[in-house]
Amino acid sequence: MIREYEAGVKTADICRKYGISDATFYKYKAKFGGMTVSDARRLKTLEDENSKLKRLLADAMLDIAALKDLAPKNF
């Protein structure tokens, strides 16, 4: 979509073709503008991995908090 825009296609035509709003197009342009397809795929992979790691960390923190509540208070 961004390459089409850079080639001179109007924003309205691109949005109609892909079924998105102008705001969505400009959000994508801000996020992915200047990237190659492989860069965008790598970014998506890293974002997925990052969200998985955040979930794992949150689960571990909940487990630690539960264990602290169950452990006798010796301190």
All heavy atoms as a GROMACS GRO file, in nm:
protein
  593
    1MET      N    1   0.082  -0.119   0.000
    1MET     CA    2   0.000   0.000   0.000
    1MET      C    3   0.087   0.126   0.000
    1MET      O    4   0.058   0.220  -0.072
    1MET     CB    5  -0.089   0.003   0.125
    1MET     CG    6  -0.198  -0.101   0.128
    1MET     SD    7  -0.311  -0.086   0.268
    1MET     CE    8  -0.203  -0.093   0.407
    2ILE      N    9   0.189   0.124   0.082
    2ILE     CA   10   0.275   0.242   0.094
    2ILE      C   11   0.353   0.265  -0.034
    2ILE      O   12   0.369   0.380  -0.078
    2ILE     CB   13   0.368   0.228   0.216
    2ILE    CG1   14   0.285   0.222   0.344
    2ILE    CG2   15   0.467   0.343   0.223
    2ILE    CD1   16   0.361   0.183   0.466
    3ARG      N   17   0.396   0.158  -0.096
    3ARG     CA   18   0.467   0.172  -0.224
    3ARG      C   19   0.376   0.228  -0.332
    3ARG      O   20   0.419   0.308  -0.415
    3ARG     CB   21   0.525   0.039  -0.268
    3ARG     CG   22   0.642  -0.002  -0.184
    3ARG     CD   23   0.709  -0.123  -0.237
    3ARG     NE   24   0.817  -0.162  -0.148
    3ARG     CZ   25   0.879  -0.277  -0.154
    3ARG    NH1   26   0.844  -0.365  -0.244
    3ARG    NH2   27   0.975  -0.306  -0.070
    4GLU      N   28   0.249   0.187  -0.331
    4GLU     CA   29   0.154   0.242  -0.426
    4GLU      C   30   0.137   0.392  -0.403
    4GLU      O   31   0.132   0.471  -0.497
    4GLU     CB   32   0.019   0.173  -0.413
    4GLU     CG   33   0.017   0.031  -0.461
    4GLU     CD   34  -0.117  -0.036  -0.442
    4GLU    OE1   35  -0.219   0.035  -0.432
    4GLU    OE2   36  -0.121  -0.160  -0.435
    5TYR      N   37   0.130   0.432  -0.275
    5TYR     CA   38   0.116   0.573  -0.240
    5TYR      C   39   0.238   0.652  -0.289
    5TYR      O   40   0.224   0.760  -0.346
    5TYR     CB   41   0.099   0.588  -0.089
    5TYR     CG   42   0.096   0.731  -0.042
    5TYR    CD1   43  -0.016   0.810  -0.058
    5TYR    CD2   44   0.207   0.787   0.020
    5TYR    CE1   45  -0.020   0.941  -0.014
    5TYR    CE2   46   0.205   0.918   0.065
    5TYR     CZ   47   0.092   0.994   0.047
    5TYR     OH   48   0.089   1.124   0.091
    6GLU      N   49   0.357   0.596  -0.267
    6GLU     CA   50   0.479   0.662  -0.311
    6GLU      C   51   0.489   0.668  -0.463
    6GLU      O   52   0.556   0.756  -0.517
    6GLU     CB   53   0.601   0.591  -0.252
    6GLU     CG   54   0.612   0.609  -0.102
    6GLU     CD   55   0.718   0.521  -0.038
    6GLU    OE1   56   0.772   0.432  -0.108
    6GLU    OE2   57   0.745   0.542   0.081
    7ALA      N   58   0.422   0.576  -0.532
    7ALA     CA   59   0.422   0.576  -0.678
    7ALA      C   60   0.326   0.678  -0.736
    7ALA      O   61   0.326   0.702  -0.856
    7ALA     CB   62   0.387   0.437  -0.730
    8GLY      N   63   0.242   0.739  -0.649
    8GLY     CA   64   0.155   0.846  -0.696
    8GLY      C   65   0.007   0.815  -0.691
    8GLY      O   66  -0.075   0.898  -0.733
    9VAL      N   67  -0.032   0.700  -0.641
    9VAL     CA   68  -0.173   0.666  -0.631
    9VAL      C   69  -0.233   0.746  -0.515
    9VAL      O   70  -0.170   0.764  -0.411
    9VAL     CB   71  -0.192   0.514  -0.607
    9VAL    CG1   72  -0.338   0.479  -0.596
    9VAL    CG2   73  -0.126   0.435  -0.719
   10LYS      N   74  -0.354   0.796  -0.535
   10LYS     CA   75  -0.419   0.877  -0.432
   10LYS      C   76  -0.456   0.792  -0.310
   10LYS      O   77  -0.488   0.673  -0.322
   10LYS     CB   78  -0.546   0.942  -0.487
   10LYS     CG   79  -0.517   1.045  -0.594
   10LYS     CD   80  -0.645   1.110  -0.640
   10LYS     CE   81  -0.616   1.211  -0.748
   10LYS     NZ   82  -0.737   1.274  -0.797
   11THR      N   83  -0.451   0.854  -0.195
   11THR     CA   84  -0.481   0.786  -0.069
   11THR      C   85  -0.622   0.729  -0.070
   11THR      O   86  -0.644   0.616  -0.026
   11THR     CB   87  -0.466   0.884   0.050
   11THR    OG1   88  -0.336   0.942   0.046
   11THR    CG2   89  -0.484   0.812   0.181
   12ALA      N   90  -0.717   0.803  -0.119
   12ALA     CA   91  -0.856   0.757  -0.122
   12ALA      C   92  -0.871   0.630  -0.206
   12ALA      O   93  -0.945   0.539  -0.168
   12ALA     CB   94  -0.947   0.867  -0.175
   13ASP      N   95  -0.800   0.625  -0.318
   13ASP     CA   96  -0.806   0.506  -0.404
   13ASP      C   97  -0.746   0.384  -0.334
   13ASP      O   98  -0.800   0.274  -0.343
   13ASP     CB   99  -0.733   0.531  -0.536
   13ASP     CG  100  -0.800   0.639  -0.619
   13ASP    OD1  101  -0.922   0.661  -0.600
   13ASP    OD2  102  -0.732   0.702  -0.702
   14ILE      N  103  -0.636   0.404  -0.265
   14ILE     CA  104  -0.572   0.294  -0.193
   14ILE      C  105  -0.663   0.243  -0.081
   14ILE      O  106  -0.681   0.122  -0.065
   14ILE     CB  107  -0.436   0.339  -0.135
   14ILE    CG1  108  -0.338   0.369  -0.249
   14ILE    CG2  109  -0.378   0.233  -0.042
   14ILE    CD1  110  -0.209   0.435  -0.205
   15CYS      N  111  -0.722   0.334  -0.007
   15CYS     CA  112  -0.810   0.296   0.104
   15CYS      C  113  -0.932   0.221   0.053
   15CYS      O  114  -0.975   0.122   0.114
   15CYS     CB  115  -0.852   0.419   0.183
   15CYS     SG  116  -0.714   0.497   0.270
   16ARG      N  117  -0.987   0.264  -0.057
   16ARG     CA  118  -1.103   0.197  -0.115
   16ARG      C  119  -1.064   0.057  -0.163
   16ARG      O  120  -1.136  -0.040  -0.142
   16ARG     CB  121  -1.158   0.280  -0.230
   16ARG     CG  122  -1.293   0.233  -0.281
   16ARG     CD  123  -1.351   0.324  -0.389
   16ARG     NE  124  -1.343   0.467  -0.358
   16ARG     CZ  125  -1.263   0.555  -0.423
   16ARG    NH1  126  -1.187   0.515  -0.522
   16ARG    NH2  127  -1.262   0.682  -0.389
   17LYS      N  128  -0.947   0.046  -0.225
   17LYS     CA  129  -0.901  -0.082  -0.278
   17LYS      C  130  -0.880  -0.186  -0.167
   17LYS      O  131  -0.918  -0.303  -0.182
   17LYS     CB  132  -0.769  -0.062  -0.354
   17LYS     CG  133  -0.711  -0.190  -0.411
   17LYS     CD  134  -0.580  -0.160  -0.484
   17LYS     CE  135  -0.514  -0.286  -0.535
   17LYS     NZ  136  -0.386  -0.257  -0.601
   18TYR      N  137  -0.823  -0.144  -0.054
   18TYR     CA  138  -0.792  -0.237   0.054
   18TYR      C  139  -0.898  -0.239   0.164
   18TYR      O  140  -0.887  -0.317   0.259
   18TYR     CB  141  -0.654  -0.205   0.114
   18TYR     CG  142  -0.543  -0.233   0.018
   18TYR    CD1  143  -0.481  -0.130  -0.053
   18TYR    CD2  144  -0.500  -0.363  -0.005
   18TYR    CE1  145  -0.378  -0.156  -0.142
   18TYR    CE2  146  -0.397  -0.390  -0.094
   18TYR     CZ  147  -0.338  -0.286  -0.162
   18TYR     OH  148  -0.237  -0.314  -0.252
   19GLY      N  149  -0.996  -0.153   0.154
   19GLY     CA  150  -1.106  -0.152   0.251
   19GLY      C  151  -1.066  -0.102   0.388
   19GLY      O  152  -1.110  -0.157   0.490
   20ILE      N  153  -0.982   0.002   0.393
   20ILE     CA  154  -0.940   0.059   0.520
   20ILE      C  155  -0.973   0.208   0.521
   20ILE      O  156  -1.002   0.267   0.418
   20ILE     CB  157  -0.789   0.038   0.544
   20ILE    CG1  158  -0.706   0.103   0.431
   20ILE    CG2  159  -0.756  -0.110   0.556
   20ILE    CD1  160  -0.557   0.103   0.456
   21SER      N  161  -0.967   0.267   0.639
   21SER     CA  162  -0.993   0.411   0.651
   21SER      C  163  -0.864   0.489   0.626
   21SER      O  164  -0.754   0.434   0.626
   21SER     CB  165  -1.048   0.444   0.789
   21SER     OG  166  -0.946   0.426   0.886
   22ASP      N  167  -0.880   0.620   0.608
   22ASP     CA  168  -0.763   0.706   0.589
   22ASP      C  169  -0.673   0.703   0.712
   22ASP      O  170  -0.550   0.700   0.701
   22ASP     CB  171  -0.807   0.851   0.563
   22ASP     CG  172  -0.869   0.869   0.426
   22ASP    OD1  173  -0.852   0.780   0.341
   22ASP    OD2  174  -0.935   0.974   0.405
   23ALA      N  175  -0.735   0.703   0.830
   23ALA     CA  176  -0.658   0.702   0.954
   23ALA      C  177  -0.573   0.576   0.965
   23ALA      O  178  -0.456   0.581   1.006
   23ALA     CB  179  -0.751   0.714   1.074
   24THR      N  180  -0.632   0.463   0.927
   24THR     CA  181  -0.558   0.337   0.932
   24THR      C  182  -0.441   0.340   0.834
   24THR      O  183  -0.331   0.297   0.867
   24THR     CB  184  -0.650   0.218   0.898
   24THR    OG1  185  -0.759   0.218   0.990
   24THR    CG2  186  -0.577   0.087   0.905
   25PHE      N  187  -0.465   0.394   0.716
   25PHE     CA  188  -0.356   0.403   0.617
   25PHE      C  189  -0.242   0.488   0.670
   25PHE      O  190  -0.126   0.447   0.662
   25PHE     CB  191  -0.406   0.463   0.486
   25PHE     CG  192  -0.296   0.489   0.390
   25PHE    CD1  193  -0.238   0.386   0.319
   25PHE    CD2  194  -0.247   0.618   0.371
   25PHE    CE1  195  -0.134   0.409   0.230
   25PHE    CE2  196  -0.143   0.642   0.283
   25PHE     CZ  197  -0.086   0.538   0.213
   26TYR      N  198  -0.272   0.602   0.729
   26TYR     CA  199  -0.166   0.689   0.779
   26TYR      C  200  -0.096   0.628   0.900
   26TYR      O  201   0.023   0.650   0.922
   26TYR     CB  202  -0.221   0.828   0.809
   26TYR     CG  203  -0.250   0.905   0.682
   26TYR    CD1  204  -0.379   0.942   0.649
   26TYR    CD2  205  -0.148   0.938   0.593
   26TYR    CE1  206  -0.406   1.012   0.531
   26TYR    CE2  207  -0.173   1.006   0.476
   26TYR     CZ  208  -0.302   1.043   0.446
   26TYR     OH  209  -0.327   1.110   0.329
   27LYS      N  210  -0.168   0.549   0.979
   27LYS     CA  211  -0.105   0.479   1.091
   27LYS      C  212  -0.006   0.377   1.039
   27LYS      O  213   0.107   0.367   1.088
   27LYS     CB  214  -0.212   0.411   1.177
   27LYS     CG  215  -0.157   0.345   1.302
   27LYS     CD  216  -0.269   0.292   1.388
   27LYS     CE  217  -0.291   0.148   1.352
   27LYS     NZ  218  -0.386   0.080   1.440
   28TYR      N  219  -0.046   0.300   0.936
   28TYR     CA  220   0.044   0.204   0.874
   28TYR      C  221   0.164   0.274   0.811
   28TYR      O  222   0.276   0.228   0.820
   28TYR     CB  223  -0.026   0.122   0.767
   28TYR     CG  224  -0.124   0.020   0.818
   28TYR    CD1  225  -0.224  -0.030   0.734
   28TYR    CD2  226  -0.121  -0.029   0.948
   28TYR    CE1  227  -0.315  -0.125   0.779
   28TYR    CE2  228  -0.211  -0.123   0.992
   28TYR     CZ  229  -0.307  -0.170   0.907
   28TYR     OH  230  -0.397  -0.264   0.951
   29LYS      N  231   0.138   0.387   0.748
   29LYS     CA  232   0.245   0.461   0.682
   29LYS      C  233   0.347   0.511   0.785
   29LYS      O  234   0.468   0.503   0.762
   29LYS     CB  235   0.186   0.579   0.605
   29LYS     CG  236   0.288   0.656   0.525
   29LYS     CD  237   0.222   0.766   0.445
   29LYS     CE  238   0.325   0.848   0.375
   29LYS     NZ  239   0.331   0.984   0.424
   30ALA      N  240   0.297   0.556   0.899
   30ALA     CA  241   0.388   0.603   1.004
   30ALA      C  242   0.470   0.488   1.062
   30ALA      O  243   0.588   0.503   1.095
   30ALA     CB  244   0.310   0.673   1.114
   31LYS      N  245   0.407   0.372   1.075
   31LYS     CA  246   0.474   0.258   1.137
   31LYS      C  247   0.567   0.187   1.040
   31LYS      O  248   0.679   0.151   1.076
   31LYS     CB  249   0.370   0.160   1.189
   31LYS     CG  250   0.427   0.044   1.267
   31LYS     CD  251   0.317  -0.039   1.330
   31LYS     CE  252   0.376  -0.150   1.414
   31LYS     NZ  253   0.272  -0.228   1.480
   32PHE      N  254   0.523   0.166   0.916
   32PHE     CA  255   0.598   0.084   0.822
   32PHE      C  256   0.664   0.163   0.710
   32PHE      O  257   0.729   0.104   0.624
   32PHE     CB  258   0.507  -0.022   0.760
   32PHE     CG  259   0.450  -0.117   0.861
   32PHE    CD1  260   0.314  -0.115   0.890
   32PHE    CD2  261   0.530  -0.206   0.928
   32PHE    CE1  262   0.260  -0.202   0.982
   32PHE    CE2  263   0.477  -0.294   1.021
   32PHE     CZ  264   0.342  -0.292   1.048
   33GLY      N  265   0.648   0.293   0.706
   33GLY     CA  266   0.707   0.374   0.600
   33GLY      C  267   0.858   0.363   0.600
   33GLY      O  268   0.923   0.370   0.703
   34GLY      N  269   0.916   0.342   0.484
   34GLY     CA  270   1.061   0.331   0.472
   34GLY      C  271   1.115   0.192   0.498
   34GLY      O  272   1.235   0.170   0.491
   35MET      N  273   1.028   0.097   0.531
   35MET     CA  274   1.072  -0.040   0.556
   35MET      C  275   1.054  -0.125   0.430
   35MET      O  276   0.965  -0.100   0.351
   35MET     CB  277   0.989  -0.105   0.666
   35MET     CG  278   1.016  -0.058   0.802
   35MET     SD  279   0.922  -0.162   0.916
   35MET     CE  280   0.964  -0.086   1.069
   36THR      N  281   1.137  -0.225   0.421
   36THR     CA  282   1.115  -0.325   0.317
   36THR      C  283   1.020  -0.430   0.373
   36THR      O  284   0.990  -0.431   0.492
   36THR     CB  285   1.248  -0.391   0.276
   36THR    OG1  286   1.303  -0.459   0.389
   36THR    CG2  287   1.347  -0.289   0.223
   37VAL      N  288   0.975  -0.519   0.288
   37VAL     CA  289   0.882  -0.623   0.331
   37VAL      C  290   0.948  -0.713   0.435
   37VAL      O  291   0.885  -0.749   0.536
   37VAL     CB  292   0.833  -0.705   0.210
   37VAL    CG1  293   0.748  -0.822   0.254
   37VAL    CG2  294   0.756  -0.617   0.113
   38SER      N  295   1.074  -0.746   0.416
   38SER     CA  296   1.142  -0.832   0.513
   38SER      C  297   1.158  -0.762   0.647
   38SER      O  298   1.149  -0.827   0.752
   38SER     CB  299   1.278  -0.876   0.458
   38SER     OG  300   1.362  -0.764   0.438
   39ASP      N  301   1.182  -0.630   0.646
   39ASP     CA  302   1.190  -0.555   0.771
   39ASP      C  303   1.057  -0.557   0.845
   39ASP      O  304   1.053  -0.571   0.967
   39ASP     CB  305   1.231  -0.410   0.746
   39ASP     CG  306   1.374  -0.396   0.699
   39ASP    OD1  307   1.455  -0.490   0.723
   39ASP    OD2  308   1.406  -0.292   0.639
   40ALA      N  309   0.948  -0.541   0.772
   40ALA     CA  310   0.815  -0.542   0.833
   40ALA      C  311   0.783  -0.679   0.892
   40ALA      O  312   0.728  -0.689   1.002
   40ALA     CB  313   0.710  -0.501   0.731
   41ARG      N  314   0.820  -0.785   0.822
   41ARG     CA  315   0.799  -0.920   0.875
   41ARG      C  316   0.881  -0.942   1.000
   41ARG      O  317   0.835  -1.002   1.097
   41ARG     CB  318   0.835  -1.024   0.769
   41ARG     CG  319   0.733  -1.036   0.661
   41ARG     CD  320   0.767  -1.148   0.566
   41ARG     NE  321   0.671  -1.150   0.457
   41ARG     CZ  322   0.701  -1.173   0.331
   41ARG    NH1  323   0.826  -1.198   0.297
   41ARG    NH2  324   0.608  -1.173   0.239
   42ARG      N  325   1.004  -0.896   1.000
   42ARG     CA  326   1.091  -0.910   1.118
   42ARG      C  327   1.034  -0.832   1.235
   42ARG      O  328   1.034  -0.882   1.348
   42ARG     CB  329   1.232  -0.860   1.083
   42ARG     CG  330   1.329  -0.866   1.197
   42ARG     CD  331   1.373  -1.007   1.224
   42ARG     NE  332   1.471  -1.003   1.331
   42ARG     CZ  333   1.478  -1.094   1.426
   42ARG    NH1  334   1.399  -1.196   1.425
   42ARG    NH2  335   1.568  -1.084   1.520
   43LEU      N  336   0.982  -0.713   1.210
   43LEU     CA  337   0.920  -0.633   1.314
   43LEU      C  338   0.800  -0.706   1.374
   43LEU      O  339   0.784  -0.712   1.496
   43LEU     CB  340   0.876  -0.497   1.260
   43LEU     CG  341   0.803  -0.405   1.357
   43LEU    CD1  342   0.892  -0.366   1.474
   43LEU    CD2  343   0.752  -0.283   1.284
   44LYS      N  344   0.718  -0.764   1.290
   44LYS     CA  345   0.601  -0.840   1.337
   44LYS      C  346   0.644  -0.958   1.423
   44LYS      O  347   0.586  -0.985   1.528
   44LYS     CB  348   0.518  -0.887   1.217
   44LYS     CG  349   0.399  -0.969   1.253
   44LYS     CD  350   0.295  -0.890   1.327
   44LYS     CE  351   0.172  -0.975   1.349
   44LYS     NZ  352   0.092  -0.932   1.459
   45THR      N  353   0.748  -1.030   1.380
   45THR     CA  354   0.799  -1.143   1.456
   45THR      C  355   0.849  -1.099   1.592
   45THR      O  356   0.820  -1.162   1.695
   45THR     CB  357   0.913  -1.213   1.379
   45THR    OG1  358   0.866  -1.251   1.251
   45THR    CG2  359   0.964  -1.334   1.453
   46LEU      N  360   0.923  -0.989   1.596
   46LEU     CA  361   0.975  -0.938   1.723
   46LEU      C  362   0.863  -0.890   1.815
   46LEU      O  363   0.870  -0.912   1.936
   46LEU     CB  364   1.074  -0.824   1.696
   46LEU     CG  365   1.207  -0.866   1.634
   46LEU    CD1  366   1.288  -0.742   1.598
   46LEU    CD2  367   1.285  -0.956   1.727
   47GLU      N  368   0.760  -0.827   1.759
   47GLU     CA  369   0.647  -0.783   1.841
   47GLU      C  370   0.573  -0.902   1.901
   47GLU      O  371   0.534  -0.898   2.018
   47GLU     CB  372   0.551  -0.698   1.758
   47GLU     CG  373   0.604  -0.559   1.727
   47GLU     CD  374   0.514  -0.481   1.635
   47GLU    OE1  375   0.427  -0.542   1.568
   47GLU    OE2  376   0.530  -0.358   1.629
   48ASP      N  377   0.556  -1.008   1.823
   48ASP     CA  378   0.491  -1.130   1.874
   48ASP      C  379   0.573  -1.193   1.986
   48ASP      O  380   0.518  -1.233   2.089
   48ASP     CB  381   0.469  -1.230   1.762
   48ASP     CG  382   0.364  -1.186   1.661
   48ASP    OD1  383   0.285  -1.095   1.694
   48ASP    OD2  384   0.362  -1.243   1.550
   49GLU      N  385   0.703  -1.201   1.964
   49GLU     CA  386   0.791  -1.259   2.066
   49GLU      C  387   0.790  -1.174   2.193
   49GLU      O  388   0.786  -1.227   2.304
   49GLU     CB  389   0.933  -1.270   2.011
   49GLU     CG  390   1.031  -1.335   2.106
   49GLU     CD  391   1.171  -1.344   2.049
   49GLU    OE1  392   1.190  -1.314   1.930
   49GLU    OE2  393   1.261  -1.383   2.124
   50ASN      N  394   0.790  -1.043   2.177
   50ASN     CA  395   0.788  -0.952   2.291
   50ASN      C  396   0.660  -0.968   2.372
   50ASN      O  397   0.664  -0.972   2.495
   50ASN     CB  398   0.803  -0.808   2.243
   50ASN     CG  399   0.827  -0.712   2.356
   50ASN    OD1  400   0.881  -0.749   2.459
   50ASN    ND2  401   0.788  -0.588   2.336
   51SER      N  402   0.547  -0.980   2.305
   51SER     CA  403   0.421  -0.997   2.379
   51SER      C  404   0.418  -1.131   2.452
   51SER      O  405   0.367  -1.140   2.564
   51SER     CB  406   0.302  -0.984   2.285
   51SER     OG  407   0.299  -1.088   2.192
   52LYS      N  408   0.475  -1.235   2.391
   52LYS     CA  409   0.482  -1.365   2.457
   52LYS      C  410   0.568  -1.357   2.583
   52LYS      O  411   0.531  -1.409   2.689
   52LYS     CB  412   0.538  -1.469   2.360
   52LYS     CG  413   0.549  -1.608   2.419
   52LYS     CD  414   0.607  -1.705   2.319
   52LYS     CE  415   0.628  -1.842   2.384
   52LYS     NZ  416   0.692  -1.936   2.292
   53LEU      N  417   0.682  -1.290   2.573
   53LEU     CA  418   0.770  -1.275   2.688
   53LEU      C  419   0.706  -1.193   2.799
   53LEU      O  420   0.723  -1.222   2.918
   53LEU     CB  421   0.903  -1.214   2.645
   53LEU     CG  422   0.992  -1.302   2.558
   53LEU    CD1  423   1.111  -1.223   2.506
   53LEU    CD2  424   1.037  -1.424   2.635
   54LYS      N  425   0.630  -1.091   2.762
   54LYS     CA  426   0.560  -1.010   2.862
   54LYS      C  427   0.457  -1.094   2.937
   54LYS      O  428   0.442  -1.080   3.059
   54LYS     CB  429   0.492  -0.890   2.796
   54LYS     CG  430   0.589  -0.780   2.761
   54LYS     CD  431   0.514  -0.661   2.702
   54LYS     CE  432   0.609  -0.549   2.667
   54LYS     NZ  433   0.538  -0.432   2.614
   55ARG      N  434   0.385  -1.180   2.864
   55ARG     CA  435   0.288  -1.268   2.929
   55ARG      C  436   0.356  -1.366   3.024
   55ARG      O  437   0.308  -1.390   3.136
   55ARG     CB  438   0.206  -1.344   2.825
   55ARG     CG  439   0.085  -1.267   2.777
   55ARG     CD  440  -0.001  -1.350   2.684
   55ARG     NE  441   0.046  -1.320   2.548
   55ARG     CZ  442   0.088  -1.407   2.459
   55ARG    NH1  443   0.085  -1.534   2.483
   55ARG    NH2  444   0.131  -1.368   2.341
   56LEU      N  445   0.469  -1.421   2.981
   56LEU     CA  446   0.544  -1.513   3.067
   56LEU      C  447   0.592  -1.443   3.194
   56LEU      O  448   0.586  -1.500   3.303
   56LEU     CB  449   0.662  -1.572   2.991
   56LEU     CG  450   0.631  -1.674   2.883
   56LEU    CD1  451   0.758  -1.709   2.805
   56LEU    CD2  452   0.573  -1.800   2.946
   57LEU      N  453   0.640  -1.321   3.181
   57LEU     CA  454   0.685  -1.245   3.296
   57LEU      C  455   0.570  -1.215   3.391
   57LEU      O  456   0.584  -1.230   3.513
   57LEU     CB  457   0.751  -1.114   3.251
   57LEU     CG  458   0.797  -1.021   3.363
   57LEU    CD1  459   0.906  -1.088   3.446
   57LEU    CD2  460   0.846  -0.890   3.306
   58ALA      N  461   0.456  -1.178   3.338
   58ALA     CA  462   0.340  -1.150   3.422
   58ALA      C  463   0.296  -1.275   3.497
   58ALA      O  464   0.264  -1.269   3.616
   58ALA     CB  465   0.226  -1.095   3.337
   59ASP      N  466   0.295  -1.390   3.430
   59ASP     CA  467   0.260  -1.516   3.496
   59ASP      C  468   0.358  -1.549   3.607
   59ASP      O  469   0.318  -1.593   3.715
   59ASP     CB  470   0.255  -1.630   3.395
   59ASP     CG  471   0.138  -1.620   3.299
   59ASP    OD1  472   0.042  -1.545   3.329
   59ASP    OD2  473   0.142  -1.687   3.193
   60ALA      N  474   0.487  -1.530   3.580
   60ALA     CA  475   0.588  -1.558   3.682
   60ALA      C  476   0.573  -1.466   3.802
   60ALA      O  477   0.587  -1.510   3.917
   60ALA     CB  478   0.727  -1.545   3.621
   61MET      N  479   0.542  -1.340   3.777
   61MET     CA  480   0.524  -1.246   3.888
   61MET      C  481   0.401  -1.282   3.972
   61MET      O  482   0.404  -1.270   4.094
   61MET     CB  483   0.515  -1.103   3.834
   61MET     CG  484   0.646  -1.053   3.776
   61MET     SD  485   0.635  -0.890   3.703
   61MET     CE  486   0.626  -0.789   3.850
   62LEU      N  487   0.295  -1.330   3.907
   62LEU     CA  488   0.177  -1.375   3.981
   62LEU      C  489   0.210  -1.497   4.066
   62LEU      O  490   0.166  -1.508   4.181
   62LEU     CB  491   0.062  -1.406   3.885
   62LEU     CG  492  -0.010  -1.286   3.825
   62LEU    CD1  493  -0.108  -1.333   3.718
   62LEU    CD2  494  -0.081  -1.206   3.932
   63ASP      N  495   0.286  -1.590   4.010
   63ASP     CA  496   0.327  -1.709   4.085
   63ASP      C  497   0.410  -1.670   4.207
   63ASP      O  498   0.390  -1.724   4.318
   63ASP     CB  499   0.406  -1.805   3.997
   63ASP     CG  500   0.320  -1.872   3.891
   63ASP    OD1  501   0.196  -1.869   3.904
   63ASP    OD2  502   0.378  -1.925   3.794
   64ILE      N  503   0.503  -1.579   4.191
   64ILE     CA  504   0.587  -1.534   4.301
   64ILE      C  505   0.502  -1.468   4.409
   64ILE      O  506   0.521  -1.493   4.529
   64ILE     CB  507   0.697  -1.439   4.250
   64ILE    CG1  508   0.798  -1.517   4.168
   64ILE    CG2  509   0.765  -1.367   4.365
   64ILE    CD1  510   0.898  -1.430   4.093
   65ALA      N  511   0.408  -1.384   4.369
   65ALA     CA  512   0.321  -1.317   4.467
   65ALA      C  513   0.237  -1.419   4.543
   65ALA      O  514   0.220  -1.407   4.665
   65ALA     CB  515   0.232  -1.216   4.397
   66ALA      N  516   0.187  -1.521   4.474
   66ALA     CA  517   0.107  -1.624   4.541
   66ALA      C  518   0.193  -1.704   4.638
   66ALA      O  519   0.149  -1.735   4.750
   66ALA     CB  520   0.045  -1.717   4.437
   67LEU      N  521   0.315  -1.736   4.600
   67LEU     CA  522   0.404  -1.810   4.689
   67LEU      C  523   0.442  -1.729   4.812
   67LEU      O  524   0.453  -1.783   4.922
   67LEU     CB  525   0.529  -1.856   4.614
   67LEU     CG  526   0.508  -1.965   4.510
   67LEU    CD1  527   0.636  -1.987   4.431
   67LEU    CD2  528   0.464  -2.094   4.578
   68LYS      N  529   0.459  -1.600   4.794
   68LYS     CA  530   0.491  -1.513   4.909
   68LYS      C  531   0.374  -1.508   5.006
   68LYS      O  532   0.393  -1.502   5.127
   68LYS     CB  533   0.526  -1.372   4.861
   68LYS     CG  534   0.665  -1.361   4.805
   68LYS     CD  535   0.698  -1.218   4.768
   68LYS     CE  536   0.838  -1.207   4.713
   68LYS     NZ  537   0.872  -1.069   4.675
   69ASP      N  538   0.252  -1.509   4.954
   69ASP     CA  539   0.135  -1.507   5.042
   69ASP      C  540   0.119  -1.638   5.118
   69ASP      O  541   0.074  -1.640   5.232
   69ASP     CB  542   0.008  -1.480   4.960
   69ASP     CG  543   0.000  -1.336   4.912
   69ASP    OD1  544   0.070  -1.250   4.969
   69ASP    OD2  545  -0.077  -1.311   4.817
   70LEU      N  546   0.157  -1.748   5.055
   70LEU     CA  547   0.142  -1.879   5.119
   70LEU      C  548   0.257  -1.913   5.215
   70LEU      O  549   0.236  -1.989   5.309
   70LEU     CB  550   0.135  -1.989   5.011
   70LEU     CG  551   0.009  -1.987   4.923
   70LEU    CD1  552   0.022  -2.094   4.815
   70LEU    CD2  553  -0.115  -2.009   5.006
   71ALA      N  554   0.371  -1.857   5.191
   71ALA     CA  555   0.488  -1.886   5.275
   71ALA      C  556   0.469  -1.824   5.413
   71ALA      O  557   0.411  -1.717   5.428
   71ALA     CB  558   0.614  -1.832   5.210
   72PRO      N  559   0.518  -1.893   5.515
   72PRO     CA  560   0.508  -1.836   5.651
   72PRO      C  561   0.591  -1.709   5.660
   72PRO      O  562   0.698  -1.697   5.601
   72PRO     CB  563   0.562  -1.945   5.741
   72PRO     CG  564   0.637  -2.038   5.652
   72PRO     CD  565   0.582  -2.022   5.514
   73LYS      N  566   0.540  -1.616   5.734
   73LYS     CA  567   0.608  -1.486   5.750
   73LYS      C  568   0.713  -1.496   5.860
   73LYS      O  569   0.684  -1.485   5.976
   73LYS     CB  570   0.506  -1.376   5.785
   73LYS     CG  571   0.391  -1.367   5.690
   73LYS     CD  572   0.422  -1.272   5.580
   73LYS     CE  573   0.297  -1.265   5.490
   73LYS     NZ  574   0.312  -1.188   5.378
   74ASN      N  575   0.838  -1.520   5.819
   74ASN     CA  576   0.948  -1.532   5.914
   74ASN      C  577   1.030  -1.404   5.925
   74ASN      O  578   1.126  -1.397   5.999
   74ASN     CB  579   1.042  -1.646   5.874
   74ASN     CG  580   0.977  -1.781   5.889
   74ASN    OD1  581   0.886  -1.796   5.971
   74ASN    ND2  582   1.022  -1.878   5.812
   75PHE      N  583   0.994  -1.306   5.850
   75PHE     CA  584   1.075  -1.185   5.848
   75PHE      C  585   1.017  -1.078   5.933
   75PHE      O  586   0.917  -1.038   5.947
   75PHE     CB  587   1.090  -1.134   5.703
   75PHE     CG  588   1.153  -1.238   5.615
   75PHE    CD1  589   1.080  -1.308   5.522
   75PHE    CD2  590   1.288  -1.266   5.625
   75PHE    CE1  591   1.136  -1.401   5.439
   75PHE    CE2  592   1.346  -1.360   5.542
   75PHE     CZ  593   1.272  -1.427   5.449
   0.00000   0.00000   0.00000
